[in-house]
Amino acid sequence: MAVQQEPSYRRNLGKVSYTYKDGGAQGEFMNACRMAAWRNAIEKHSISTDCILDVGCSYGSWAENWRALGFKKLHGIEPNPEAVEKARLVFDEVEHGFLEEVVGSIEPSETVAANGVIVHILEREAERRFLEESASLVAAGGHLLFSVINCEYYVTPAGREPFDGPNSCTRTLDHHRDVAAEAGLEIIDQIGTFINPWCLAEFDFVANTEGIKAEGDLWAGWEHVSNAHRPHTLVPFAEALFVARKS
Ligand SMILES: C[S@@+](CC[C@H](N)C(=O)[O-])C[C@H]1O[C@@H](n2cnc3c(N)ncnc32)[C@H](O)[C@@H]1O
């Protein structure tokens, strides 16, 4: 009988809790763009800001963001014990455990978020289960917002193709749309977050040139480009924020 390996996010517990805050100028750029996408989603879809249920909240990296977006109560879920301890200092309430361990004991929320978590779930079946369980925590009429990387404009050692690293992966947006549909979700919007400076193959050299990557102007410029393109297109965004309802 084949030995069942535990899902990647369990094998990698404690290794995937880094966030935009650990990413210097590039991290700040990503965060500014993600915030713009969230603002856009909240306004367009009248997303409730009474409470955010943040699945995979790490050490509370989004606490300031959530408050700036108007959320009144911050409720997190996080399996990494060290991260939970820190998250409890900045969130109102944090559950310790993997989503599947705590899903049965949490009250649904009108707004549920999973930022930067699916990128760390390598197995298709585990992604489907994660989305299904996240959806089960969405109160009637509410929304699940989750971020996914688009491998076509992200660039990894596999180029612009789907890629499996030891603790993260990239897929096509079609892959994530199919899995979300299998999990019983209706995607009502897809909003680009950030466009990478190496979105074009001709700009691949930027990805490998630390000197260029350290320049603040580079990131400020691509933040402007991302903001200008966001209302009009999902291409060539490296990441998308999916806004979903239970179907
Ligand atoms: C890269 S961090 C993202 C943190 C934060 N959401 C952000 O965007 O800054 C991913 C977090 O998700 C957590 N995580 C991974 N799989 C999970 C699961 N199945 N249930 C709950 N949290 C999970 C990890 O422990 C990690 O702290």
The ligand as an ORCA input file, in Angstrom:
! r2SCAN-3c Opt
* xyz 0 1
  C       3.402     33.280      4.204
  S       2.478     33.298      5.688
  C       1.273     34.544      5.295
  C       0.970     35.385      6.499
  C      -0.064     36.494      6.281
  N      -1.343     35.971      5.890
  C       0.439     37.514      5.287
  O      -0.054     37.534      4.143
  O       1.332     38.308      5.643
  C       1.505     31.801      5.572
  C       0.973     31.342      6.946
  O      -0.082     30.379      6.739
  C      -0.002     29.386      7.746
  N      -0.675     28.156      7.244
  C      -0.211     27.274      6.331
  N      -1.072     26.271      6.155
  C      -2.128     26.528      6.969
  C      -3.342     25.840      7.235
  N      -3.648     24.699      6.630
  N      -4.191     26.381      8.127
  C      -3.902     27.557      8.740
  N      -2.766     28.255      8.527
  C      -1.881     27.734      7.655
  C       1.512     29.206      7.957
  O       1.827     28.658      9.229
  C       2.039     30.628      7.780
  O       2.243     31.302      9.017
*
